[in-house]
Amino acid sequence: MSRTPGGRYDAVVVGGGHNGLVCAAYLAAAGLSVCVVERRGIVGGAAVTEEFHPGFRNSTASYTVSLLSPRVIRDLDLATHGLRIVRRPLANFLPFPDGTHLKVGGGLAATQREVAKFSPRDAQALPPYYAMLDRVAGVLRALLDVTPPNVGAHRGGRFAFALDAWKTAKPFRALDATAQRDVLDVLTKSAGEILDRWFESAPLKAAFGFDAVVGNFQSPYAPGSAYVLLHHVFGEVNGEAGQWGHAIGGMGAITQAMAKACTARGVEIRTSAAVREVRVAGARAVGVTLESGEAIEATRVVANVNPRLLFEELVAPAHLDDEFRARIAGYRCGSGTLRMNVALAELPDFRALPGSHAQAHHGSGIIVAPSLAYMERAYFDAKTSGWSRAPIVEMLIPSVLDDSLAPPGKHAASLFCQHVHPRLDEVLPGHTWDDHRDEVADLMIATVDAFAPNFAGSVLGRRVLTPLDLEREFGLTGGDIFHGALALDQLFSARPVLGYADYRMPIENLYLCGSGAHPGGGVTGIPGKNAAREILRDVRRPRRWPRGG
Ligand SMILES: Cc1cc2nc3c(=O)[nH]c(=O)nc-3n(C[C@H](O)[C@H](O)[C@H](O)COP(=O)(O)OP(=O)(O)OC[C@H]3O[C@@H](n4cnc5c(N)ncnc54)[C@H](O)[C@@H]3O)c2cc1C
């Protein structure tokens, strides 16, 4: 639907990340005229595929699928728009310094056989552990699609709030006492504590504990890290829970399909169109001004960007009260991740599982991090000296599953490396990641090479993104892959700030639809979908915009 004769859109979406596109598609499907304005030359935000070396393409940032909502896939007809997701043959492969290895995935019996190499007791403990995680994930999964009760706001009155709170507590109340205690443990304890209670072998705890440090600049023994682990097992691939998959064509295939769904519904998408300011008149958002100076009028402004970027750079301070600005300044953003794409002449030949011909483990998430203690050291090392001297590396080689990414016989690999300090000058005053990018990228390659000695020699080219690059390129404040830490004080009714968890921001007609809103980061499409639902509620049932408490 095109804009009104006065030139005003019903909604302008700031940022063409996947959540911005999802939100726009739902709004347009309901008949609103919508314009998406994206700063980069392509849409997709952190879910894009780009050429990084002549002839080699790969997902640039986000690199694997699991959390994408099946409902969003259906509602936006993403399959019709070309999206195809395949399962990895094996979830994870961990090579160890002593030449042994662990493979996780390919069915429970296969994983139990692998785990039994290290501990028969742990192999027996796997089914009840998975059952516990499933129960807890089930409760939290039921909350993904809801609008969190807006604690601290007066919107809707106390009765409406009590009703919302009662509804959201329902899945929790349905559990028996053991399961309720498990939910509490996962929300508050460290991944390390939980894994130490369940298992005895370091390799298995490393395989599971890795998820707790992904994008989370913390030790696996930090309270709350168990939730980050769980956040990574929410998902499903083609109907199978807890699986990770690959989008043929890379993560950009997801957002290209979303962009097609938007266009089919009449959304206008503008790229290379950076927003300089959200325009506010009479205490209402009324549109945006682009860097070019062009003004775009809209009845509603929907922000897909990180909340700190929105309120510290795009909304003038005069429109916000001091308390809110202080809370936003305290919103924690910063992942300890370095992301690298490498073009490979051949597949890595692991000492633990020899051969550079394609084997199942080459199609899995290859984790270099032998124990939780190693991960804890990696964190403290980065925290005190800028980066881990013995880092945690996950490598995926999507070209094993997808021949559209690299020339025949060659491969494209994603390296996702932790920990590097999100703000290097805090530990190395006067230094930025521009001074250390290549040195640390070399270290990451050497770390893999120690397990697969043909690796360094097979690298034909690379593209490296430090936290600083992620911030510059994608607007990810502090390189935070989730638009803000996934910790209890920044989740659900507290995301991004208590009183503003219902996607409505403190300025009338300004909404948040990105990962800084519930349920947080990952390529899920859920914040975008939920925000659209709330916006459409306001369109159908206009109401006064009461302030949060
Ligand atoms: C390195 C890395 C690895 C990851 N790995 C995975 C993974 O494997 N699987 C997974 O599910 N998730 C992963 N994630 C997380 C996931 O990619 C993000 O949480 C998610 O893509 C965020 O989507 P979004 O739409 O909320 O925001 P974004 O993707 O951040 O989109 C925001 C958009 O706003 C644009 N923008 C910024 N400023 C302006 C402006 N002034 N004007 C106009 N536009 C602007 C940006 O360019 C961007 O396109 C990863 C993220 C990173 C960075």
The ligand as a Tripos MOL2 file, in Angstrom:
@<TRIPOS>MOLECULE
LIG
   53    58     1     0     0
SMALL
NO_CHARGES

@<TRIPOS>ATOM
      1 C1         28.6740  -12.1500   14.6930 C.3       1 LIG1
      2 C2         27.2730  -12.5670   14.9680 C.ar      1 LIG1
      3 C3         26.9350  -13.9180   14.9630 C.ar      1 LIG1
      4 C4         25.6250  -14.3130   15.2310 C.ar      1 LIG1
      5 N1         25.2780  -15.6260   15.1050 N.ar      1 LIG1
      6 C5         23.9700  -15.9750   15.1600 C.ar      1 LIG1
      7 C6         23.5560  -17.2550   14.7490 C.ar      1 LIG1
      8 O1         24.3510  -18.0540   14.2800 O.2       1 LIG1
      9 N2         22.2270  -17.5700   14.8230 N.ar      1 LIG1
     10 C7         21.2950  -16.6740   15.2900 C.ar      1 LIG1
     11 O2         20.0990  -16.9950   15.3480 O.2       1 LIG1
     12 N3         21.6800  -15.4230   15.6700 N.ar      1 LIG1
     13 C8         22.9720  -15.0590   15.5860 C.ar      1 LIG1
     14 N4         23.3620  -13.7790   15.8820 N.ar      1 LIG1
     15 C9         22.3690  -12.8490   16.4380 C.3       1 LIG1
     16 C10        21.4470  -12.3050   15.3850 C.3       1 LIG1
     17 O3         22.0930  -12.2090   14.1590 O.3       1 LIG1
     18 C11        20.9150  -10.9280   15.7760 C.3       1 LIG1
     19 O4         20.4170  -10.9640   17.1030 O.3       1 LIG1
     20 C12        19.8000  -10.4970   14.8420 C.3       1 LIG1
     21 O5         20.1870  -10.6620   13.4900 O.3       1 LIG1
     22 C13        19.3970   -9.0660   15.0850 C.3       1 LIG1
     23 O6         18.3410   -8.7590   14.2000 O.3       1 LIG1
     24 P1         17.5560   -7.3970   14.3000 P.3       1 LIG1
     25 O7         16.6580   -7.3310   13.1290 O.co2     1 LIG1
     26 O8         16.9150   -7.2880   15.6390 O.co2     1 LIG1
     27 O9         18.6700   -6.2750   14.2350 O.3       1 LIG1
     28 P2         19.8480   -6.0180   13.2000 P.3       1 LIG1
     29 O10        20.1240   -7.2090   12.3950 O.co2     1 LIG1
     30 O11        20.9620   -5.4570   14.0120 O.co2     1 LIG1
     31 O12        19.2500   -4.9130   12.2530 O.3       1 LIG1
     32 C14        19.2670   -3.5390   12.5550 C.3       1 LIG1
     33 C15        19.4140   -2.7970   11.2570 C.3       1 LIG1
     34 O13        19.3830   -1.3960   11.5040 O.3       1 LIG1
     35 C16        20.2880   -0.7810   10.6040 C.3       1 LIG1
     36 N5         20.6150    0.5580   11.1090 N.ar      1 LIG1
     37 C17        21.4330    0.8830   12.1190 C.ar      1 LIG1
     38 N6         21.4640    2.2190   12.2720 N.ar      1 LIG1
     39 C18        20.6340    2.7280   11.3390 C.ar      1 LIG1
     40 C19        20.2600    4.0600   10.9890 C.ar      1 LIG1
     41 N7         20.7300    5.1290   11.6450 N.pl3     1 LIG1
     42 N8         19.3970    4.2350    9.9540 N.ar      1 LIG1
     43 C20        18.8910    3.1620    9.2700 C.ar      1 LIG1
     44 N9         19.2470    1.8890    9.5590 N.ar      1 LIG1
     45 C21        20.0910    1.6800   10.5930 C.ar      1 LIG1
     46 C22        21.4520   -1.7310   10.5760 C.3       1 LIG1
     47 O14        22.2870   -1.5080    9.4480 O.3       1 LIG1
     48 C23        20.7340   -3.0690   10.5520 C.3       1 LIG1
     49 O15        20.4680   -3.4840    9.2250 O.3       1 LIG1
     50 C24        24.6450  -13.3450   15.5700 C.ar      1 LIG1
     51 C25        24.9820  -11.9940   15.5360 C.ar      1 LIG1
     52 C26        26.2790  -11.6040   15.2350 C.ar      1 LIG1
     53 C27        26.6090  -10.1480   15.1880 C.3       1 LIG1
@<TRIPOS>BOND
     1     1     2 1
     2     2     3 ar
     3     2    52 ar
     4     3     4 ar
     5     4     5 ar
     6     4    50 ar
     7     5     6 ar
     8     6     7 ar
     9     6    13 1
    10     7     8 2
    11     7     9 ar
    12     9    10 ar
    13    10    11 2
    14    10    12 ar
    15    12    13 ar
    16    13    14 ar
    17    14    15 1
    18    14    50 ar
    19    15    16 1
    20    16    17 1
    21    16    18 1
    22    18    19 1
    23    18    20 1
    24    20    21 1
    25    20    22 1
    26    22    23 1
    27    23    24 1
    28    24    25 2
    29    24    26 1
    30    24    27 1
    31    27    28 1
    32    28    29 2
    33    28    30 1
    34    28    31 1
    35    31    32 1
    36    32    33 1
    37    33    34 1
    38    33    48 1
    39    34    35 1
    40    35    36 1
    41    35    46 1
    42    36    37 ar
    43    36    45 ar
    44    37    38 ar
    45    38    39 ar
    46    39    40 ar
    47    39    45 ar
    48    40    41 1
    49    40    42 ar
    50    42    43 ar
    51    43    44 ar
    52    44    45 ar
    53    46    47 1
    54    46    48 1
    55    48    49 1
    56    50    51 ar
    57    51    52 ar
    58    52    53 1
@<TRIPOS>SUBSTRUCTURE
     1 LIG1         1 GROUP 0 **** ****
